[in-house]
Amino acid sequence: MRKRKYSAELIISIVKERIEKETSWKRLGAKYNIQRRRIEGWVIQYKENGISAFIQEERSRSEERRVGKECRS
């Protein structure tokens, strides 16, 4: 099964919806079709590292794709 990738913007908006609006785990999971445990993990990362946890991850993936394309050329 292929791992789904989510944009930093989407992750941050989901996390903020959970924290600021106190939306339930169940409602968030259903709304975005994402497992509760994944969202919980994002909230924990956000509380520990702020948005930089997701921005840095996004950059790393972009770099990996760019380098992969250059190697195939």
Backbone bond lengths (Angstrom), bond angles and torsions (degrees), N, CA, C in turn:
res aa  C-N    CA-C-N  psi(-1)  N-CA   C-N-CA  omega(-1)  CA-C   N-CA-C  phi
1 M - - - 1.443 - - 1.526 109.08 -
2 R 1.301 116.51 133.54 1.452 122.45 -177.01 1.530 110.58 -80.08
3 K 1.310 115.81 136.30 1.461 121.43 179.45 1.525 109.33 -76.13
4 R 1.324 116.64 128.32 1.465 121.05 179.10 1.515 109.68 -78.74
5 K 1.304 115.75 142.90 1.458 121.05 177.93 1.522 108.40 -112.68
6 Y 1.296 114.58 136.53 1.456 120.74 -178.52 1.523 108.53 -117.93
7 S 1.312 116.20 142.96 1.462 119.85 179.81 1.524 110.24 -69.94
8 A 1.312 114.29 154.24 1.469 119.94 178.23 1.526 110.16 -59.71
9 E 1.322 116.96 -37.47 1.462 120.97 -178.93 1.529 111.04 -62.85
10 L 1.331 116.45 -43.17 1.457 119.90 179.33 1.523 110.78 -65.71
11 I 1.309 116.95 -46.11 1.464 120.98 -179.84 1.524 110.48 -58.41
12 I 1.309 116.76 -47.26 1.466 121.21 -178.46 1.524 110.75 -62.92
13 S 1.335 117.07 -41.57 1.468 118.76 -179.92 1.525 111.21 -66.11
14 I 1.325 117.84 -37.59 1.470 121.11 177.67 1.528 110.09 -65.83
15 V 1.318 116.23 -45.50 1.468 120.65 -179.68 1.529 110.40 -61.64
16 K 1.311 116.73 -44.86 1.467 119.84 -179.59 1.519 111.22 -65.79
17 E 1.336 116.39 -36.49 1.461 119.25 177.02 1.529 110.42 -62.20
18 R 1.316 116.51 -39.79 1.473 120.54 178.55 1.525 111.30 -65.97
19 I 1.330 116.00 -47.00 1.463 120.62 -174.31 1.535 111.96 -76.37
20 E 1.321 116.92 -50.28 1.460 120.62 -172.93 1.528 113.07 -78.54
21 K 1.325 116.65 -40.32 1.463 120.01 -177.64 1.523 112.59 -97.63
22 E 1.344 115.40 -5.39 1.459 121.97 -179.34 1.532 112.14 54.55
23 T 1.328 115.32 37.77 1.461 120.80 176.65 1.524 108.61 -65.90
24 S 1.306 116.79 139.68 1.466 120.17 -176.47 1.531 110.63 -67.56
25 W 1.331 114.55 154.86 1.471 120.62 177.52 1.525 109.68 -58.73
26 K 1.317 115.40 -43.79 1.463 121.08 -177.42 1.525 111.17 -61.52
27 R 1.324 116.38 -45.89 1.468 120.62 -179.44 1.537 111.23 -64.61
28 L 1.337 117.03 -42.65 1.470 120.14 178.20 1.530 110.96 -62.18
29 G 1.330 115.47 -45.22 1.455 119.80 179.49 1.511 112.12 -58.17
30 A 1.319 116.19 -44.08 1.455 120.77 -179.59 1.535 111.43 -69.54
31 K 1.308 116.28 -42.10 1.467 121.17 -177.44 1.529 112.14 -62.19
32 Y 1.344 116.81 -42.42 1.465 121.15 -175.39 1.529 113.24 -104.50
33 N 1.335 116.60 -1.67 1.463 121.91 -178.69 1.536 110.82 56.17
34 I 1.331 114.19 48.56 1.465 122.10 -179.86 1.526 107.30 -129.65
35 Q 1.314 116.58 139.17 1.457 120.54 -179.28 1.530 111.74 -63.91
36 R 1.320 113.74 144.32 1.464 121.05 -179.18 1.522 111.99 -55.81
37 R 1.323 117.83 -42.86 1.472 121.07 -177.41 1.530 111.75 -60.81
38 R 1.313 116.55 -36.88 1.464 119.63 178.42 1.529 110.11 -65.28
39 I 1.322 116.09 -45.36 1.464 120.44 179.31 1.527 110.15 -63.61
40 E 1.318 117.28 -41.02 1.470 120.72 177.15 1.529 110.68 -58.99
41 G 1.329 115.93 -42.30 1.457 120.41 178.54 1.521 111.66 -61.45
42 W 1.324 116.17 -41.67 1.464 120.43 178.38 1.521 110.79 -63.34
43 V 1.326 116.84 -41.38 1.468 120.41 179.99 1.531 109.76 -63.39
44 I 1.310 117.25 -42.61 1.468 121.08 178.55 1.533 109.96 -62.02
45 Q 1.349 116.41 -46.67 1.477 119.81 178.52 1.519 110.69 -59.53
46 Y 1.324 116.68 -42.03 1.463 121.23 -179.58 1.520 111.05 -62.73
47 K 1.327 116.39 -43.87 1.465 120.11 -179.18 1.529 111.39 -66.21
48 E 1.328 117.01 -32.41 1.463 120.86 -179.40 1.526 112.89 -82.35
49 N 1.345 117.67 -37.62 1.468 120.97 -170.88 1.523 115.43 -126.77
50 G 1.323 118.08 -1.37 1.454 120.23 -177.36 1.527 111.15 68.94
51 I 1.329 115.93 -165.01 1.466 118.99 -177.02 1.521 112.89 -67.75
52 S 1.311 117.20 -18.53 1.466 119.55 -179.33 1.524 112.04 -60.65
53 A 1.321 118.09 -25.59 1.473 121.18 177.85 1.517 110.75 -60.23
54 F 1.303 118.00 -34.76 1.455 121.98 -176.58 1.517 112.42 -93.41
55 I 1.307 117.06 -33.36 1.461 120.88 179.24 1.526 109.48 -66.47
56 Q 1.315 117.68 -45.93 1.461 122.04 179.54 1.522 110.63 -61.46
57 E 1.320 116.90 -41.81 1.460 122.20 179.42 1.526 110.13 -61.89
58 E 1.317 116.97 -41.15 1.467 122.33 179.58 1.529 110.08 -63.06
59 R 1.329 116.95 -43.79 1.463 120.37 178.72 1.514 111.21 -62.65
60 S 1.318 117.38 -42.22 1.464 121.46 -179.16 1.516 110.95 -60.76
61 R 1.313 117.71 -42.50 1.466 121.06 179.20 1.520 110.87 -65.52
62 S 1.332 117.03 -39.76 1.464 120.73 178.79 1.519 110.51 -63.06
63 E 1.319 116.14 -43.32 1.465 120.84 178.29 1.520 111.21 -62.50
64 E 1.319 117.54 -42.53 1.463 121.34 179.78 1.526 110.85 -61.86
65 R 1.326 117.45 -41.69 1.469 120.66 179.22 1.522 110.33 -65.64
66 R 1.341 116.75 -42.51 1.460 120.60 -178.67 1.525 110.49 -63.32
67 V 1.314 117.31 -47.16 1.460 122.31 -179.31 1.528 109.72 -63.90
68 G 1.320 117.31 -40.30 1.462 121.13 178.99 1.514 111.47 -61.31
69 K 1.330 117.84 -41.42 1.461 121.82 178.46 1.521 110.98 -64.95
70 E 1.332 116.90 -40.61 1.459 120.69 179.86 1.527 110.81 -65.27
71 C 1.313 117.50 -36.57 1.468 121.02 -179.40 1.523 111.06 -69.54
72 R 1.304 117.73 -32.86 1.463 121.26 -179.06 1.519 111.92 -76.19
73 S 1.312 117.25 -21.89 1.478 121.35 -177.60 1.497 112.64 -73.35
